[in-house]
């Protein structure tokens, strides 16, 4: 199990280079707006100093005490944070996939559980209160399985499954095979 989060301070060299000031200067700027809410701080940095969203977010979040973009230390930590029914469904789904495709690695990326092969994501899951979203990281794969996904709510890159979904093994394994074929 690995994570792909990076430390917020990894942005500091590029912040110094791009905006022409040492980090001590930017920390003083943050001290002046410490009582503002997150969106106001982001807007302040973007409007007054031309910060990108990523750089503003890194500085604001670091100033608020968040040293890493990773919210969870591992998959167990992630699964403890969500509805137990959803956790069980996702774990069962990933276990099925990994039994067939043993080289797929479970990672937490963008604070969500993903299966990947080398550096390519194969499938990811995210949760809402009412359902689980699955993302095969391919509009082509979603389109290819359009008819078979018709009973689900399909978006551009994802489809929603019930929290307690009885896994359609044939569908999932076919989706994974299509995605793996695409990234070879």
N, C-alpha and C positions, 0 to 999 in steps of 0.2 A: 504494500500500500504506500503510495506516495502522494504528495500534494504538489500543486503547481503554483501555489501562492508565492508572492515575493514580498520582500520587506519594503515598507513604504520608503525607507531612506535610500533604497536603490535608485530612486528618481532624483535624489539630491544633486549628483554631478551634472545631470542634464538640465536641471532647474537653474543651477548656478551659471552654466554655460549659456543657456538660451536667454535668461532674463538679466544677466550681467551683475548679479549681486551674490555675495556669500550667503550661506544658509543662516548665519547669525542675523543678517539683515531681515530675512524672511520670517524668522522667529519673532523679531521685534514687531513686524507688521501684524503677525498673528496675535501678539499680546494686546495690541490696540483694539482688536475686534473679537476678543475672546468671549465677550458676552453675547455676540450675535449667534443666531442659529446657523446650522450647517449651510442651508441654501444661500443665506445672506453672505456668509464667509466666501463661499464658492463664487458668487456673483461679484463680490468685492475684488477678489484676485483676478477674475476674468476681465472685468470692466476697467479696473484701474491699472492693471499691470500686464494685460494681454495673455494671462495664463491659459493653457489648454485645460480642458476638463480633467484629464488624467493627472496633470501636475498639480492643479488646484486641489483635487481630491486627495492626492498623496500628502500634500502639506497640511491641509485641514485635518485629515484623519490622524496623521502623526501628532499634530498639536493637541488633539483630543485624547491621545494616549494609545491609539491603535497602531502598533508597530508593524503589523503584517496584514496583507490582504486576505490571508487565510482566516476564516471564521471558525473552522473546525480543524483539530489536530489530526484527525483520521476519519475513516468511514464509520467507525463505531460511534464516535462523537457526533457525526452528522445524523446517523440513524436514531440516536437518543433524542435528538432535537425535534423530530417530526412525529406525527401521529403514528402510533404503533401499527395500525392497519396498513398505512402507506409504507412504513418501513418493511413490514413483512412482504408486501407485494413486490417492492423493488428488489429486496434481497433474493426472493424466490426467482424473480425474472433474471437477475444477474447470475445467479447460481446455474440456472438452466443454460444461459448463453456461455458461461465459462466452462461448463462441462463439455460442451461441443467444441468450443474454441479456447483451448487451454492457454494460449499465448496472450490473450487479452488481459490487460492489467486494469484493476479497479483503482481509480484516482479520484481525488476531490479537486475539481477545477471550477472556477467561478462559484465556489462554495456549493457545488452540486456533485452528486456521484456520477462518474462517467466511466465507461469502458473504452480503453484505447489500445491500439496496436501501434507500437513504436511511438511516433509523435502525432498520429492521426486518431481523432476521436471516432468511435464507431457508433456509440449510443449514449445518450445522457438522459437523466431523469430530473425533473423538478416537481415540486408539489405546491398545490394551493389547498385551501380548506376542503374543496369539494371533489378534487380529482388529481391525478398524476399526469404530467405531461412527459411524453417520450419524444426524444429528438434523435433521429438517425443521422444528423449532420449532413443531410443531402436532400435538396429539393427534388432531384432526379429520382431518388428512392421513394420519397413520399408520392410523387406523381405516378411512378411505376405501379405502386400498390393502391392507387386511388380507389378502385372498386372494392378491394378487400378491406379498406379502411372506412368504407362508406358508413358503417354503423357508429363510427367515432366522430367526435368533433375534430376536424382536421384544419390546421392553420397552414401557413406557408411552409414552415419547417418542423412542425410538431403535430402530434395528435394526442388527444386526451383519453385516458382510460379511467375507469372507476377505481376508487381507493382500494377496494377489495376484489379487483379483477381476477377472474378465473383465467389464467394466462392461456392465450391461444398460441401454443407452442409452435405449431406449423407456421403461423403468420410471423411470429417473432424471429424464428430461425431463418426464414426466407428473407426477411428484412435485413438481418445481420449478414447473411451470405451476399446479398446484393451490395451492401455497403462495403464489405471486405473486398469484393470483386472490383468495386470502383476505386479503392485506394491502393490497389496493388501496383 
